[in-house]
Amino acid sequence: MDKNASSKEYLISDRPAKALVTFALPMMVGNLFQQLYNMTDSVVVGRFVGENALAAVGASYSLTNVFISIAIGGGVGASVITAQAFGRRDYPRMRRSVVTALTAFLVLSVILGAVGLAFSPDIMALLRTPENIMGDAVTYLNIYFLGLPFLFMYNVLSSMFNSLGRSRVPLYLLIFSSLLNVALDLVAVCCLEMGVAGVAWATLIAQGVSAVASFVIFLRELGTYPAGGARFDLGELGNMSRIALPSILQQSTVSIGMMLVQSVVNSFGSEMLAGYSAAMRVENICIVPMSAIGTAMSSYTAQNFGAGKSDRVRQGYRAAYGILAGIAVVLCLVCQLFAEPIISLFMEEGAASQTALAVGMSCTRFLGWFYVLIGLKMTTDSVLRGSGDMTVFTIANLVNLALRVAVAVLFAPRYGIQMVWAAVPLGWAVNYLISFAEYRTGKWRRRGTTEAAG
C-alpha cells in the first residue's frame, strides 16, 4: 500500500473523535450547500415573485424530498459494501460494487422520473394542493422529474466518495453547483421573469453540471487503485439491496411522513402553507450537521469492521454523543433567538402575511429544542446500518413514520396545524430508543464481523 492510499484510511487509524470530525466537517458544509438548492428556490420566489409562489414550491417539496431521500439512502446503503471492501483492500470488489450501484440507480431514476411526469397533476391533487397554486406546483414538479437522473447520479457518487474517505470532493462540487444555482435562480426570476419555472430549471442545470463533473472526477479516483472487477454484477446488487433498501426506508422516513401529512398542511390554506414551507427549509438545514455525523458513523463502522477493528466502533459511537450535544446546543440557541429574521428571509418584503410569519416562527422555535434527538437517532441507526444489522433498524424507522403520520392526521384537523410539528420529536425519540436497545444487545457487532468476512 502506497503512502497516498494509506492517508485515505484515517477512519480506521486516527482517534475516533478526530476521524469522525475530519470526515463529517466537509460533509456538513457540503450538505448545507445541498440544502441551498431548495432554500434558494424558496427565498428567490418568496421575495421576488410572492407568497403564493413560495407556497407552490413548498407544496411539492415533501414529494421531491422523497426522491432525494431515495437517492441519498440508496447511495449510503450501497456504499457500505464499498467501504467494507475498501477497509480490507479488496479493490476488485470495491470497483464491482461501484459499477453495480451506479448502473442500478441510473435505471431506477429514469423509471421514477417517467412515472412522476405521467402522474404529477394527480399526485398534487391527492396532496390537496390549493387550487390557486396548483399550476405552478405541477410545473415545478415536472421540471424536477426531468432532472432526476442527475440527482441520483450525484448523490450515489457522493456516497461512494465518502465510502473511500474522500468527503472533500463532494464538498467542492456542491459549493460550485450551489453558487451556480443561486446565479441561475436570480437570472431566471429577476431578469427573465420565468417565475416558479425559472427556479426549477436553474436547479436542474446546476445539478446536471455537478453530476457530470462528479462522474469524471470519480473515474480518475478509481484509476488510482489496482485495475480489475469493474462490471455490473447481479449478486452484488442483491448484497447491496439488502442494506440499501432499509437505508432508503430510513432516509425516506421523514420525507414520506412529510408527504403524507402535506395534505393536512395544504388544507389549512396557502398562507399557513407558506409559513410551514419556510420552516421546513430551516429544519432541513438544522438537520444537516446531525446527518453528517450519522453518515460519518456509517462509513466509520463499515470500514472498521472491514479492517477487523470492531472495538473502535464503540469508541466512535461514544465520541459521537459529545459532538452531537455541542451541535444541538448551538442549533437550539439559533432557533430561539433568530427565528423571526430567518423566516422573514423567505417572505416578500412588506407583503408577508402575519399568519405565514407566525406559523414559520412557531414551528422553527419548537423544533429547535429537539434536534439532539434526530442526531442520536441517526448516529445509532448508522452503527446498525454500517454493521449490516438491518431488521431492528427498519422497524425503528417504520415506527417513527407511523407516529408522525398518525399524530398529524388525527390531531391537526382538530387541534390546529401545530400538531404537525409536535409529532416530529415524538417520532425521533421512539426511533432512537428502539435502535439504542438493539445497540445495547451487541447483535450488530456479531453481524458486522460476519458481513466484513464476506
C-alpha positions in Angstrom: 0.0 0.0 0.0 1.5 3.3 -1.0 1.6 6.4 1.2 -1.2 8.2 -0.7 -3.6 5.2 -0.3 -2.7 4.9 3.3 -3.5 8.5 4.0 -7.1 7.8 2.9 -7.6 5.3 5.7 -7.9 7.8 8.6 -11.3 6.3 9.6 -9.5 3.1 10.7 -6.4 4.7 12.1 -7.0 8.1 13.6 -8.5 8.7 17.1 -12.3 8.1 16.8 -13.4 11.6 17.6 -10.8 13.1 15.2 -11.7 10.7 12.5 -15.5 11.4 12.7 -15.0 15.2 12.7 -12.5 15.0 9.9 -15.0 13.1 7.8 -18.1 15.0 8.9 -16.9 18.6 8.6 -16.6 18.8 4.8 -19.8 16.8 4.6 -21.6 19.3 6.8 -20.5 22.2 4.6 -21.4 20.2 1.5 -24.8 19.2 2.8 -25.5 22.8 3.7 -24.8 23.7 0.1 -27.1 20.8 -1.0 -29.9 22.4 1.0 -29.0 25.7 -0.5 -30.6 24.4 -3.8 -34.1 24.3 -2.5 -33.7 27.1 0.0 -32.5 29.4 -2.7 -35.6 28.5 -4.8 -37.8 29.4 -1.9 -36.1 32.6 -1.0 -36.0 33.9 -4.6 -39.6 33.1 -5.4 -40.8 34.2 -2.0 -39.1 37.6 -2.1 -39.3 38.3 -5.9 -42.5 36.6 -7.0 -44.7 36.4 -4.0 -46.2 34.3 -1.1 -48.2 32.1 -3.5 -45.1 31.2 -5.4 -43.4 30.2 -2.2 -46.4 28.0 -1.3 -46.3 26.4 -4.8 -42.7 25.4 -4.4 -43.4 24.2 -0.8 -46.5 22.2 -1.9 -44.2 19.8 -4.0 -41.3 20.0 -1.6 -42.4 17.0 0.6 -42.6 14.9 -2.6 -39.3 16.0 -4.0 -37.7 15.2 -0.7 -38.8 11.6 -1.0 -36.8 11.2 -4.2 -33.8 13.0 -2.6 -34.1 10.5 0.3 -34.2 7.6 -2.1 -31.0 8.8 -3.8 -29.2 9.5 -0.6 -30.4 6.4 1.2 -29.6 4.2 -1.7 -26.1 5.7 -2.1 -25.3 5.4 1.6 -26.6 1.9 1.8 -24.7 0.7 -1.3 -21.6 2.4 -0.1 -21.4 0.2 2.9 -20.3 -2.7 0.7 -17.8 -0.4 -1.0 -16.5 0.8 2.4 -16.1 -2.7 3.7 -14.2 -3.8 0.6 -12.0 -0.7 0.8 -11.3 -1.4 4.5 -9.9 -4.8 3.7 -8.3 -3.6 0.5 -10.4 -5.9 -1.8 -10.2 -3.5 -4.7 -11.8 -5.7 -7.4 -15.0 -6.0 -5.2 -14.8 -2.3 -4.5 -14.9 -1.5 -8.2 -17.6 -4.0 -8.8 -19.8 -2.5 -6.1 -19.4 1.0 -7.6 -20.4 0.0 -11.1 -23.3 -2.1 -9.9 -24.7 0.8 -7.7 -24.3 3.4 -10.4 -26.0 1.3 -13.1 -28.9 0.2 -10.8 -29.7 3.7 -9.6 -29.4 5.3 -13.0 -32.1 2.9 -14.3 -34.2 3.5 -11.2 -34.0 7.2 -11.6 -35.2 7.1 -15.2 -38.2 4.9 -14.3 -39.2 7.1 -11.4 -38.8 10.3 -13.5 -41.1 8.9 -16.2 -43.8 7.8 -13.7 -43.6 11.2 -12.0 -44.0 13.1 -15.2 -47.0 11.0 -16.2 -48.9 11.4 -12.9 -47.7 14.7 -11.4 -51.1 16.5 -11.6 -52.8 13.6 -10.0 -50.2 13.5 -7.2 -50.6 17.1 -6.4 -54.4 16.7 -6.4 -54.1 13.8 -3.9 -52.0 16.1 -1.7 -54.9 18.6 -1.7 -52.8 21.4 -3.1 -54.7 24.7 -3.0 -56.3 25.5 -6.4 -54.7 28.9 -6.6 -51.2 27.4 -6.7 -51.9 24.1 -8.5 -50.5 25.2 -11.9 -47.2 26.5 -10.5 -46.8 23.5 -8.2 -47.2 21.0 -11.1 -44.8 23.0 -13.3 -42.1 22.9 -10.7 -42.6 19.2 -10.1 -42.4 18.3 -13.8 -39.1 20.1 -14.3 -37.8 18.4 -11.2 -38.6 15.0 -12.6 -36.7 15.7 -15.8 -33.6 16.2 -13.7 -34.0 13.1 -11.5 -31.2 11.1 -13.2 -28.7 13.9 -12.4 -29.9 14.0 -8.8 -29.4 10.2 -8.4 -26.1 10.1 -10.1 -24.6 12.9 -8.0 -25.9 11.5 -4.6 -24.7 8.0 -5.3 -21.3 9.2 -6.4 -21.1 11.4 -3.3 -21.7 8.3 -1.1 -19.1 6.4 -3.0 -16.5 9.2 -2.4 -17.5 9.1 1.2 -17.0 5.4 1.5 -13.4 5.9 0.3 -12.9 8.6 2.9 -12.9 11.4 0.2 -15.7 13.6 1.6 -13.9 16.8 0.5 -14.6 16.1 -3.2 -18.4 16.3 -3.0 -18.0 19.4 -0.9 -16.1 21.3 -3.6 -18.6 20.2 -6.2 -21.5 21.3 -4.1 -20.0 24.7 -3.4 -19.6 25.3 -7.1 -23.0 24.0 -8.2 -24.9 25.8 -5.4 -23.3 29.1 -6.3 -24.2 28.4 -9.9 -27.8 27.6 -8.8 -28.1 30.9 -7.0 -26.8 32.8 -10.0 -29.2 31.0 -12.3 -32.2 31.5 -10.0 -31.6 35.2 -9.9 -31.2 35.4 -13.7 -34.3 33.3 -14.4 -36.6 35.1 -11.9 -35.3 38.7 -11.8 -34.1 39.1 -15.4 -36.1 36.6 -17.5 -39.2 36.7 -15.2 -39.7 33.0 -15.5 -41.2 32.7 -12.0 -41.5 29.2 -10.5 -40.4 27.5 -13.7 -37.2 29.6 -13.7 -36.0 28.3 -10.3 -36.8 24.7 -11.3 -34.8 25.0 -14.5 -31.9 26.6 -12.6 -31.8 23.7 -10.2 -31.9 21.1 -13.0 -29.0 22.8 -14.8 -26.9 23.1 -11.7 -27.5 19.5 -10.7 -26.6 18.3 -14.2 -23.3 20.1 -14.2 -22.5 18.8 -10.7 -23.3 15.2 -11.6 -21.2 15.1 -14.8 -18.3 16.7 -13.0 -18.6 14.3 -10.2 -18.6 11.3 -12.6 -15.4 12.5 -14.3 -13.6 13.0 -11.1 -14.7 9.7 -9.7 -13.3 7.9 -12.7 -10.0 9.5 -12.0 -10.2 8.4 -8.4 -10.8 4.8 -9.3 -7.8 4.9 -11.6 -5.5 5.3 -8.5 -6.4 1.8 -7.4 -5.4 -1.6 -8.9 -7.5 -2.4 -12.0 -10.0 -5.2 -12.3 -13.5 -6.0 -11.2 -15.3 -3.0 -12.8 -18.5 -4.7 -14.0 -22.2 -4.9 -13.2 -23.0 -8.0 -11.0 -26.4 -9.2 -10.1 -25.1 -11.0 -7.0 -23.5 -7.8 -5.8 -26.8 -6.0 -6.5 -28.5 -8.4 -4.2 -25.9 -7.8 -1.4 -26.3 -4.1 -1.8 -30.1 -4.2 -1.9 -30.2 -6.0 1.4 -28.5 -3.0 3.0 -29.6 -0.2 0.6 -33.4 -0.9 0.7 -33.7 -0.5 4.5 -31.3 2.5 4.2 -33.6 4.1 1.6 -36.5 3.5 4.0 -34.6 5.1 6.8 -33.7 8.2 4.8 -37.2 8.4 3.4 -39.0 8.1 6.7 -39.1 11.8 7.4 -39.8 12.7 3.8 -42.6 10.1 3.3 -44.1 11.3 6.6 -43.9 14.9 5.4 -45.6 13.9 2.1 -48.4 12.1 3.8 -49.1 15.0 6.2 -48.6 17.5 3.4 -52.3 17.2 2.5 -53.1 18.1 6.1 -51.0 21.2 5.9 -52.3 22.1 2.5 -55.9 22.0 3.8 -55.1 25.0 6.1 -54.6 27.2 3.0 -51.8 28.9 1.2 -50.8 31.4 3.9 -50.1 28.7 6.5 -48.5 26.5 3.8 -46.1 29.3 3.0 -45.0 29.6 6.7 -44.7 25.9 7.1 -42.7 25.6 3.9 -40.2 28.2 5.2 -39.9 26.4 8.5 -39.2 23.1 6.7 -36.3 24.7 4.9 -34.9 25.8 8.2 -35.4 22.3 9.7 -33.6 20.7 6.8 -30.6 23.0 7.3 -30.6 22.3 11.1 -30.6 18.5 10.4 -27.5 18.8 8.2 -24.8 18.5 10.9 -26.7 15.6 12.6 -27.0 13.8 9.3 -23.3 14.4 8.6 -22.3 12.8 11.9 -24.6 9.9 11.2 -23.2 9.3 7.7 -19.7 9.6 9.1 -20.6 6.9 11.7 -21.9 4.6 8.9 -18.7 4.7 6.9 -16.6 4.6 10.1 -18.4 1.5 11.2 -18.2 -0.3 7.9 -14.5 0.5 7.3 -13.5 -0.6 10.8 -15.4 -3.9 10.5 -13.7 -4.4 7.2 -10.3 -3.8 8.8 -11.1 -6.1 11.7 -11.2 -3.3 14.2 -14.7 -3.7 15.7 -13.6 -2.3 19.1 -13.1 1.1 17.5 -16.8 1.2 16.6 -18.0 1.5 20.3 -15.3 4.2 20.9 -16.5 6.2 17.9 -20.2 5.9 19.0 -19.4 7.3 22.4 -17.4 10.1 20.9 -20.3 11.0 18.6 -22.5 11.7 21.6 -20.3 14.6 22.7 -20.1 16.0 19.2 -23.9 15.8 18.9 -24.5 17.6 22.2 -22.4 20.6 21.2 -24.2 20.9 17.9 -27.6 20.6 19.5 -26.9 23.5 21.9 -25.9 25.8 19.1 -28.9 24.9 17.0 -31.3 25.5 19.9 -29.9 28.9 20.6 -30.1 30.0 16.9 -33.7 28.8 16.5 -34.9 30.6 19.7 -33.0 33.9 19.1 -33.2 34.3 15.3 -36.5 32.6 14.2 -38.1 35.8 13.1 -35.3 37.2 10.8 -34.7 33.7 9.4 -38.3 33.1 8.4 -38.6 36.7 7.1 -35.9 35.8 4.5 -38.5 33.7 2.7 -41.2 36.4 2.6 -41.7 39.2 0.2 -40.6 42.4 2.0 -43.6 44.3 3.3 -46.1 41.8 1.8 -45.7 38.8 4.1 -48.9 37.9 6.0 -48.7 37.7 9.7 -50.2 34.2 9.6 -47.4 32.9 7.4 -44.7 34.5 9.6 -46.3 33.3 12.8 -46.6 29.7 11.6 -43.0 29.6 10.4 -41.6 31.1 13.7 -43.7 28.8 15.9 -42.5 25.6 14.0 -38.9 26.7 14.0 -38.7 27.6 17.7 -40.5 24.4 18.8 -38.2 22.0 16.8 -35.1 23.9 17.9 -35.4 22.2 21.3 -35.3 18.7 19.9 -32.6 18.4 17.2 -30.4 16.4 19.6 -33.0 13.6 19.2 -32.5 13.2 15.5 -28.8 13.3 15.9 -28.9 10.4 18.4 -31.3 8.6 16.1 -29.2 9.0 13.0 -25.9 8.0 14.7 -27.4 4.9 16.3 -29.1 3.9 13.1 -25.8 4.3 11.3 -24.0 1.9 13.6 -26.6 -0.7 12.8 -26.6 0.1 9.1 -22.8 0.1 8.9 -22.6 -3.3 10.5 -25.4 -4.8 8.3 -27.9 -5.2 11.2 -30.9 -4.0 9.3 -34.0 -5.7 10.9 -34.5 -3.5 14.0 -33.1 -0.6 12.1 -36.1 -1.0 9.7 -38.6 -1.5 12.4 -37.5 1.6 14.3 -37.9 3.8 11.3 -41.3 2.4 10.4 -42.5 3.2 13.9 -41.1 6.7 13.5 -43.0 7.2 10.3 -46.2 5.8 11.7 -46.2 8.0 14.8 -45.6 11.2 12.8 -48.4 10.5 10.3 -50.9 9.3 13.0 -50.4 12.3 15.2 -50.6 14.8 12.4 -53.5 13.2 10.6 -55.6 12.5 13.7 -54.9 15.6 15.8 -54.0 18.5 13.4 -57.6 18.9 11.9 -58.9 19.1 15.5 -56.3 21.0 17.5 -54.5 23.0 14.8 -51.5 22.9 12.5 -49.1 22.9 15.5 -49.8 19.2 15.9 -48.0 18.6 12.6 -44.6 19.6 14.0 -45.4 18.4 17.6 -45.4 14.8 16.1 -41.8 15.2 14.8 -39.7 14.9 18.0 -42.0 12.1 19.2 -41.1 10.0 16.2 -37.4 10.8 16.6 -37.3 9.8 20.3 -39.1 6.5 19.8 -36.9 5.6 16.8 -33.8 6.3 18.9 -34.9 4.3 21.8 -35.7 1.2 19.7 -32.3 1.4 17.8 -30.4 2.1 21.0 -32.0 -1.0 22.7 -30.7 -3.1 19.7 -27.3 -1.5 20.0 -27.1 -2.5 23.7 -27.7 -6.2 22.8 -24.4 -6.3 20.8 -26.0 -8.2 17.9 -24.8 -5.6 15.5 -21.2 -6.4 16.4 -21.6 -10.1 15.5 -23.4 -9.2 12.4 -20.8 -6.7 11.3 -18.0 -9.2 11.8 -19.8 -11.8 9.6 -20.6 -9.2 6.9 -17.0 -8.0 6.8 -15.7 -11.5 6.4 -17.9 -12.0 3.3 
